[in-house]
Amino acid sequence: MIDTHSRKYFNAIFINIAKFFLLLKLKPLYVTLFSLIIGLLGAASFFMGFHIVSLILLWLSGLMDVIDGQMARLSNQSSQKGALLDIFFDRVVEIAYIFAFINTASSESLLTLSSSIILSMTIFLTVGAMSDKKSKKAFYYQAGLIERTEAFILFSIMIIFSEYSTYIAYLFASLILITVFQRLKEALDILD
């Protein structure tokens, strides 16, 4: 929801960072890979007890995830390969954080969270592949209550209040399930 409705307010910042990276001769794919590495280091940091470092790395990873796509569009280097790796690496970082929470949250809550993400991504990717609707990105992106920024906010809350991460994981999963039903309803309308 934040990504869909608020990005326009921050887009100039993202474009300027993307232009700077392009001046440094960085390729969008390198920034995508950098985002993955930073995200994995963030998850490992949480697992090792460095919660503030984990929080910073999570958001830096998220920033790089936004910048890589901006770079690709500005430099006409958008590709299906880049879009695939971007989406795949996003899920790898999310999985890494879910594993990192294994010491602070119940396995049932993390399994519930993982299952809700699987359902959400199934609809998201299927509609993106099947829809004739256009987007600035590689395929149609469905808006929803929980998008990438909201996920980062909830992961951040789990990091900051790790002693309550079981309850936060259940809340997170519930909000994702609302998104699943939002996207399913829209999907049925689009594909009707």
N, C-alpha and C positions, 0 to 999 in steps of 0.2 A: 504494500500500500504506500509506504514512504517512497520507495523507488519510483513507482508510477506517478505519484502526485507531487513529489517534492524535488525530483531531480532537476527540473528546470531552474530552480533557485541556486543550485550548486554547479550547474553544468559549466559555467564560465571558468570556475576554479579547475574542474577536471580537464577542460580543454587546454588551459594554460599549462598544467602539469604535463599533459600528453605532448604538447608542442615542445616543452623543455626536454622531455625524454627523447623525442624525435631529433632535436638538435644535437643531442649526445650520441646520435646514430644507433640508439637502441631499437630493436625490432619488437613489435607487439608480442610476438611469441615468447621472447625472452622475459618480458614483463609478466606474461601469464605463468611461466615457469617460476619466476621469482615469487609471485603471489603464492604458488603452491608451497615452495620451500619455506617462506615466512610463516604460512599457516601451519605447516607441520612442526616447525620450531616452536610456534605458539602453543600448540597442543602438548608437545613434549615438555615445555616449560611449566604448564599447569600440572602435568603429571608429576613433575619433580618438585612441586611446591612453590614455584615462582609465579604467583598469581598476577602480580602487576605486570611483569614481563609478558606473560601470556596474553593479558588484556591488550597491551600495546601492540603486540605482534598480530593478534586477531584483526584489529582494526587496520593495521598497516597492510595486511594481506587483502582485506576488503577493498582498501583504496587502490591497491595495485590491480585488483580484479576489475575495477571500474575503468582505470586508466588504460589498460591493454586494449579494450574495445574501442575506446575513444581514439587511441593511437591508430588502430587499424582503419577506422573510418576516415580519419584525417589524412592518412597516407595512402589511401586506396589499397590497403593490404588486407582487407577483410577476406576471410576464407572460411569455407566449411570446416577445414582442418582446425583452424583457430577457434571457431565456435565450439566444436566438439571438445577440444582439449580444455577450453574455458569451463564448460559445464561439467566435464568429468573431474577436473581438478577442484572445482567448488565442492563437489560431493566428497572427494577424498579428504579435504580439509574438515568438512562437517563430520565425517566418520572418525577422523583422528581425534577431534574434540570429544565426540561421544565416548570413544575408548578412554580418553584422558580422564573423563568423569567417573570411571569405573570404581575409583576409591572413595568417591564422595556421594554417589547416587546409587540407588538400588538397581540391580540388573533388570528388573521388571520395568522400571520407569524408562531406562535407556532403550530397552527393546521396544517399548511402546512408542517412544520418540522416533526411533529408527523406522518402525513400521509406518508411522504417519508420514515421514519424509518419503518413503518408497511410494506410498499411494499418491502423494502430492506430485512427485516427479513423474510418475507414470502418466497421469492425466496431462500435466504440463507439457511433457515431451511428445506425447501422442497427438495432442491438439496442435502443437507447434508443427509437427510433421504433416498432419492431415489438413490443416486449415489453409484456405486460400487468402485469408487476411494477411496483410502486409505489415511489416515492422521495420524500424531502422536497423534492427539486429538481424541475425542470420535466419531467423524464423519468427513466427508470431509468439509473443510473450503474453501469457494470460496474467492479468493483475489478480491480486488476492490480498486477503487480510495479512498473511505472513509471506513476505518476500525476503530477499537477501538481507536488507537492512534490519528488518524486525528479527530475523534469525540471529543476526549479530548482537542485537540488543539483548535478546533472551540468553544467548551464550554468555554475554558479558555479565548478566545478572547471576547466572549459574557460577561464573568465576568469582564474582565479588561475594556472593552469599552461598559459598560452596556447601556450607552445613545444611542448607535447605535445597540442595540441587535435585533431590528426588522429587520434591513437590513442584519445583520449577520445571523439571522435565515433563511431568504430567500436564502442567499448564501449557507448556510449549507444544506438546503433542495435541492437546485439545484445540488450541488455536490453529494448528496446521490442519487438523481435521475439518474445522470450519472452512478453511481455505480449499480443502479437497472438495467439499460440497459446493462451494461457490464456483470453482473451476469446472466441476462436473455439470452443474446446471448450465453454465455458459457453453460448455463443450456440446451438450445435447442440442442447444439452440443453434450453435454454429454449424453443426454437422447434420441438422435436420433437413 
